[in-house]
Amino acid sequence: MDLLAKIFEQLKLLNTKLDSLNENNDKLLKMFEILNETSIKTSLNPQADVITLLTLPASLRKTAMALYRFERATADEIAKTTGRLRAVESASANQLVRTGFIKKKREGRTVYFSIEPKLEDEK
Amino acid sequence: MKTISIHSSRGGTGKTVIATNLACVLANRGFNVALLDFDFRAPSMAIIFSKALNSPVKYWLNDFLNGRCKEGQVLIDISNFYNLKGKLQVGLANPSVEAINNLTQKSQAWEAAAVKKLFSLLSSFNSDMGVNYCIFDTSPGVQYSSVNALASSDVCIIIMNSDLVDLTGTKNMLKDIFDILDKKTVIILNKFSPENRVVPNKESDFALKIEEILKHPVISKIPCYCDVLQAQRMALLAIQQPDHPFVRKLEEVADKIDDL
């Protein structure tokens, strides 16, 4: 009888510990979710402001800086501004599109690149 | 059109006095000059040119950057008041506390849009308004408005005083911003006095030593003039005393500007 009571007590203790572990696990999962959401938001919303561009490699920065001059521009138009090859500007602009700094739009056979900052509720 | 930014690592180096007087020197040579107050944290040109403004300012540069007016509405022509041979037009920063507060709390997205607007403004100056020189008077140090102006300029002139704090600040700023932006950058040593040189060298070698440390050319060494110091930012010596040695120094700078 004593043995059964002891086992019951131990099981209750184990159960409490398992509950506590489950609670901690839930907290950790929530923290991971928040962290994931934050990193996704950051990588999806990079801004092409000059101070941010200072942190980019020179090759990408040159393309982005040239784009400031246009509402939208083809790789050829960017190349005329930077003095580099069209293929270089095309590769650089596409990389900036992939990292979310600039937008790309195709009209027929022509591809346009542009800086389109999202202004939300700014006076 | 040539676009020139006047900048410094610290406040009080003489940026505004040099920007306003250089603009007057160029306008008096018959050129069409646009002078923009890009010191949105501490605007001063609305006060400096207050007598020349014959009506309340309709649109400030702040309004343009906030999308409240067009490119053609932001400049105010003050040439007639000063009887200049050429044209001097100013774009003023709004000195009200509300406007200063508004422009210092913008997001990165707004700043990115502001650079695009700035390039569009410069393009309009060049193609629609026949401006020969556009001069930005910027806010010292690393401010968004100043970095935006530097990014859109052809040449940057750093105004430096000869003390160790300014030398160190300028060196860091050149490394972290100017060299990365790959802008043509030159230095003017202002309020120069042989007694307060940071580099222990002969006066004639001082500019060379600064060039060696900063790796950018010193295009002028302007001595410290008591009357310029007393008048501070209100000193429009290029108009009031065109023969003043300070103005003659700026005439020399103006001679070099096209080759920069």
Interface residues (C-beta under 8 A of the other chain):
Chain A: Q47 A48 D49 V50 I51 T52 L54 A58 R61 M65 Y68 R69 I115 P117 K118 L119 E120 E122 K123
Chain B: N66 N102 K106 S107 Q108 A109 W110 E111 A112 A113 V115 K116 L118 F119 S123 V142 Y144 V147 N148 L150 A151 S152 D176 I177 I180 L181 D182
